[in-house]
Amino acid sequence: MPRIVVDVMLKPEILDPQGKAIVGALPRLGFNAFSSVRQGKRFELTVDGEVTDEILAQARSAAETMLSNPVIEDVVNVEVVADQS
């Protein structure tokens, strides 16, 4: 069954305390190449059958109205991922 993947990130102007905590911990674990981290959310919507333009539009609408908080978050990606079985 195909899936629609939705990625949501905090808007750039919103403070990301979890990202700051992660970027502070990375060097202590030996990961020194990273200067900043922003954390986000990923949703996987499974579709029974083919993903049509209408279903993809519904996924985008759900992402903008329910899966994200439009005041502080941006929907940065909505894509179809083919079934890997």
N, C-alpha and C positions, 0 to 999 in steps of 0.2 A: 504494500500500500504506500502510495506517495505521501510525503509530508511537506507541509509548508513551515518554514523556519522564519521566525520573527525575532529580530534583535532590537533591543531597546537600550538606550544609553541616557544617562543624565545629561541635561543640557550643559554646554561648556561653562556657563556662568554659575552653575550650582556646585557648591562645595561637595566633595566626595570623600568623606572621612574613611570609608573602607579602602578606597584606592590609596589614600595617604598612608594608612597603616600597612598596606601591602608593600608599597614602594619603600617604606622604612625597614621592613623585615627582609626584603630581598638581599641586600648586601650582607646581612648577618648570616644568611644561608649560602653565601658565595656567588650570588647572582649580581654582578656589578655593572652590567651593561645597560640598565634601565633607569631612566631619569624621572619617569612619571607613570602612574597607573590610573586608569579610570575603569571602574567596574560597571557591569551592566547586567541585563537579564536576557535570557534566551527562552523562547517558547517554541515547542514543536506541535503543530496541529496535524493530526493524521486524517487523511481523506480516504473514504471508501470510494473507489473508482477513480476516474480521471479528474485531474485538476483543470477545470475550465476557466476561462476569463472571469466568469461570474463568481466562481468559488474563490479565485485569487483576489477579486475585488472585495468579497466579504471578509477575507482574511485581513486585508489592508484596513478595512473599516473597523473590524474588531480590534486590530492593533492600535489604532488611533483613539478609539473610544473606551476600550475596556482593558487591554493588556498594558497600556501605558498611562501615565499621568501627564497629560499634555502641558500642565503648568511647569513641571520640572524635568520632563523626559522627552526625548525625540525617538521616533521609530526610525532606525537607521538602515534596516534591511528587511525585506519580505521576499523570500525566494522559495522555489519549489525544489525539494531534494528527492531524487528518484529513489524508489524502493531498491534496497541492496540485497534482497534475498534471491 
